[in-house]
Amino acid sequence: MSEKLFCPEFVYDICVGLAVKDFLVKQLSLDMVSKNYADAMSIHYKTVEDVELAGPAEEILRFISERKNPMFEAHELAINYIYYRFKFDGRSERTIKGIFKNALKGDKERKYNSNKSVKNFKAYCFSMRSGHFEKAPAGWDISKEEDLHELGEIVKKEPSIDDFI
């Protein structure tokens, strides 16, 4: 069996965003949703600990709660961020699977970290307020996207009560 690679940065950011969204819209604790996504990520990539998702998700939730005059509801902001990280690589559209490259394959070196993820989210929020990025279409859900491959298995994994006993 081949050696697992590190999770791509955008997949990590998406999972942090999903943890934030699930905490806000589902009646689950942040630890539960973080563990769910960390376990799902660790199937395809090198082990990701649940605290690696819970830490930045908690910081993002704190940041969201401190906003004054928010333009979007907290869960909408999380969905818009997930959409942006999935669809765009900086300012250009992200190609998940091209002729020579698969963006979901993984990285030989760890490129993601919690501080960078929080900075990415904050930068996105400020850019969103300035109108630089488009919002996710109404009703958009990443789990309904086509050609998700590994990411599809991660985002579609629902927490089971057995995981937390």
C-alpha positions in Angstrom: 0.0 0.0 0.0 1.3 3.4 -0.8 2.2 6.0 1.8 -0.6 8.4 2.6 -0.1 12.1 1.7 -1.0 15.2 3.7 -4.4 16.7 3.2 -4.5 19.5 0.6 -4.9 23.0 2.2 -8.2 23.7 0.5 -9.7 20.4 1.7 -8.6 21.2 5.3 -10.2 24.6 5.0 -13.4 23.1 3.6 -13.5 20.7 6.5 -13.0 23.5 9.1 -15.8 25.4 7.3 -18.0 22.3 7.4 -17.3 21.9 11.2 -18.4 25.5 11.7 -21.5 25.1 9.6 -22.5 21.8 11.2 -22.0 23.2 14.7 -24.3 26.1 13.8 -27.1 24.2 12.0 -27.1 20.7 13.6 -27.5 20.1 17.2 -24.0 18.7 17.7 -21.0 19.8 19.7 -18.0 21.2 18.0 -16.0 18.3 19.2 -18.4 15.8 17.6 -18.4 17.4 14.2 -14.6 18.0 14.3 -14.1 14.3 15.2 -16.4 13.2 12.4 -14.5 15.2 9.7 -11.0 14.4 11.2 -11.8 10.6 11.1 -13.1 10.9 7.5 -10.1 12.9 6.4 -7.7 10.4 8.0 -9.1 7.6 5.8 -7.7 9.3 2.7 -4.8 11.4 4.0 -2.3 11.3 6.9 -3.9 11.4 10.2 -5.7 14.6 11.1 -6.5 15.0 14.8 -10.0 16.4 15.7 -8.4 19.2 17.7 -6.7 20.4 14.4 -10.3 21.1 13.2 -11.9 22.1 16.4 -9.3 24.8 17.2 -9.6 26.9 14.1 -13.4 26.2 14.0 -13.7 27.6 17.5 -11.6 30.7 16.6 -13.8 31.3 13.5 -17.0 31.0 15.6 -15.6 33.5 18.0 -14.7 35.8 15.1 -18.2 35.4 13.6 -19.9 36.2 17.0 -17.9 39.4 17.4 -18.9 40.9 14.0 -20.8 44.1 14.1 -23.6 44.7 11.6 -23.1 41.4 9.8 -24.2 41.2 6.2 -24.8 37.4 6.4 -26.1 35.0 9.0 -23.2 32.9 10.5 -24.2 29.7 8.8 -24.5 31.5 5.4 -21.1 32.9 5.8 -19.7 29.3 6.5 -21.5 28.0 3.4 -20.2 30.8 1.2 -16.7 30.2 2.5 -16.9 26.4 1.7 -18.2 27.3 -1.8 -15.3 29.7 -2.3 -12.6 27.3 -1.2 -14.1 24.5 -3.3 -14.7 26.5 -6.5 -11.8 28.9 -6.5 -8.0 28.7 -6.1 -7.3 32.3 -5.2 -9.0 34.4 -7.9 -9.2 31.7 -10.6 -11.5 28.7 -10.8 -10.2 25.5 -9.2 -9.7 22.5 -11.4 -10.2 19.4 -9.2 -9.2 16.9 -11.8 -7.2 17.9 -14.8 -5.2 15.9 -17.4 -2.0 15.9 -15.4 -3.1 16.8 -11.9 -5.6 15.8 -9.3 -6.1 18.5 -6.7 -7.4 16.0 -4.2 -4.4 13.7 -4.4 -2.6 15.2 -1.4 0.7 16.9 -0.7 4.1 15.4 0.2 4.6 18.2 2.8 2.0 19.5 5.2 0.9 22.9 3.8 -2.1 23.5 6.1 -2.3 24.8 9.6 -4.9 26.1 11.9 -3.6 29.7 12.0 -3.5 29.9 8.2 -7.0 28.5 8.0 -8.4 31.2 10.4 -6.5 33.9 8.4 -8.0 32.5 5.2 -11.5 32.7 6.6 -11.0 36.2 8.0 -9.6 37.4 4.7 -12.5 35.9 2.8 -15.0 37.6 5.2 -13.4 41.0 4.6 -13.3 40.5 0.8 -16.9 39.3 0.8 -18.0 42.5 2.6 -16.1 44.4 -0.1 -18.0 42.5 -2.8 -14.9 40.8 -4.3 -16.3 37.3 -4.2 -19.6 35.8 -5.3 -21.9 34.1 -2.8 -22.8 30.4 -3.1 -26.0 29.9 -5.1 -29.2 29.6 -3.0 -29.5 26.0 -1.7 -25.9 25.1 -2.7 -24.5 22.1 -0.9 -21.0 20.7 -1.4 -22.3 17.1 -1.0 -24.4 17.5 -4.2 -21.4 18.5 -6.3 -20.2 16.0 -9.0 -16.7 14.4 -9.2 -15.9 14.9 -5.5 -13.9 11.6 -5.3 -12.2 11.5 -1.9 -13.7 14.8 -0.8 -17.2 13.4 -1.4 -16.6 10.6 1.0 -15.4 13.2 3.6 -18.2 15.7 3.3 -20.9 13.0 3.1 -19.9 11.2 6.3 -22.6 11.7 8.9 -21.6 11.5 12.5 -22.8 8.4 14.2 -23.6 8.2 17.9 -21.4 5.1 18.1 -18.4 7.3 17.2 -18.8 9.2 20.4 -19.4 6.5 23.0 
